[in-house]
Amino acid sequence: MATTIPGVPISSSEGAVVTMPVIAMGTAAHPPVAAVTLKSAILEAIKAGYRHFDTAAVYGTEQPLGQAIKEAVRLGLIGSRNEVFITTKLWCNSAERDLVVPAIKESLKNLRMEYVDLYLIHWPLKATQEEFQVPIPKECIFPIDIKSVWEGMEECQKLGLTKAIGVSNFSSKRLDEILSFARIPPAVNQ
């Protein structure tokens, strides 16, 4: 029998509240695991009671996560996609105002979903590398125009592509900066 994981309310657009399960299964792996292995692990996590799954464009795990959720519905492990909370993240190579909405649309395509529950700016920086490598070479790292990128994040929420928006790996100084101009404040700092 699955365990119920408690949730915490986070703010959403127009004052709505979304319940985010406080425990999530992260899908990042280094080295990467096979899609079939990840899909199987997600199905087992759903059986164990997990309802929050964290992914990111850069992880390369959005497709197997989406496949696993679809399979969980087909198997009757969950009634619908609405029973899970999905977090994904904007990667640094899309940290420009005009790239934010296309980036979430690509993530949604990979996930085979119409929306995510939470969309985060992955890091407070911009990267110009074509292919991801760790560490990011210094010559590929640039300051982020946080105001314009946050406007793109707000647009994602206004379009219904995500229920809530937030940040990841941000300092309190960076959060204060966003709060000084945000129309929709970050729901979380992961």
Disulfide bonds with the S-S distance in Angstrom:
none
